[in-house]
């Protein structure tokens, strides 16, 4: 215990020094600003890979650290010196069972990119395919385990020293961080995410997801098809290559809509370093370590609040939160609507190109704390990605707002999923599932009765079994059809 305390205290002195050097040690005091966030981000970069990852996680929690600080943390650069190539070859041989020269026709010993968890080398397979090979850092699991233990200890210390900072929920944030890192430390999960996203977007004209080379992928090695394109933040090169930045904004916006609303599975780290414009005009995305899922209920909620903001229907906007169960029922819908108006009114009348929907959502989540609205992790991650995607759109063309592109798509999706047809379809699906379950339930009931029956009852069950089964099945289907017809007529009459 004494050794652990001394070790953590030494590390704490290093952390405090980095914070002081960047004037960031009390960054949370007073009104959080973008400048304070930038100072905090610089300190995290100097403290090393684990702290960079922690900053990336905190960027998804504007409800805890403030919208401007969260925005500043999205600019954290996850770049560290590469580890020796000798270790790269050793890991590949251990993981894939053969030396590098037997697996690849060529292998570039110079790292193309190096980050906190892994680094990437370009290579060529024996069949001529160009690939990018991602390798986990040696002993990365042990290093992160040590730092996570430090975060738990540090969180307890801060809450003891400054009780008012308990609202930052250090233990909860650390647990989320620990779970996120555990996922990223097995590259097979990232490979699976890439495959799922590629399958979802295979017929979309906007984004391209490279193919996974499964025979060259393992726990610590991920091999993907190499994409060669122009970094999306190099607007001059994009124009010189004959691409229209406005069309690229459209493609990014539509792809965002498809990932979030159509598929409910999205790339959650769409910063410029992960996006490249291909010669055919598609946008290739890489790095699938941070992905997000959003269920149907949350998608409907998101569509409703976006529609509420756009139409200035504050009462319905507030009611959506209560209907979703995000705000306790003892709170006032009217007061919540007033708070939504206070958020939105200052930006009404501005050019749409000057409006950030991501920042608007961030202010919503922050204001909602007053009404004891619990943070929704999947929406916070989505909001962070909306910030990144908006940033890419403004970079390509400052006069175009991507939400102009997706607004009609969102409204059409909401109409389809909130209208009469959707409700009939939903209940029809529930009814069919019930009807399919009826024979199984009947068979189970017969089995139970047969086991407890004796003598004439058992013989009677045997004689009546088929009739019993058929009668109940017919009755179940008739009841289902009648219910659906009555429900459909009622819904259509009401609309």
Secondary structure, 3 states (H helix, E strand, C coil): CHHHHHHHHHHHHHHHHHHHHCCCCCCCCCCCCHHHHHHHHHHHHHHCHHHHHHHHHHCCCHHHHCHHHHHHHCCCCCCCCCCCHHHHHHHHHHHHCCCHHHHEEEECCCCCEECCCEEEEEEEECCCCEEEEEEECCCHHHHHHHHHHHHHHHHHHHHHHCHHHHHHCHHHHHHHHHHHHHHHCCHHHHHHHHHHHHHHCCCCCCEEECCECHHHCCCCEEEEECCCCEECCCHHHHHHCCCCHHHHHHHHHHHHHHHHHHHCEEECCCCHHHEEECCCCCEEECCCCCEEECCHHHHHHHHHHHHHHHHCCHHHHHHHHHHCCCCCCCCCHHHHHHHHHHHHHCCCCCCHHHCCHHHHHHHHHHHHHHHCCCCCHHHHHHHHHHHHHHHHHHHHCCCCCHHHHHHHHHHHHHHHHHCHHHHHHHHHHHHHHHHHHHHHHHHHHHHHHHHHCCHHHHHHHHHHHHHHHHHHHHHHHHHHHHHHHHHHHHHHHHC
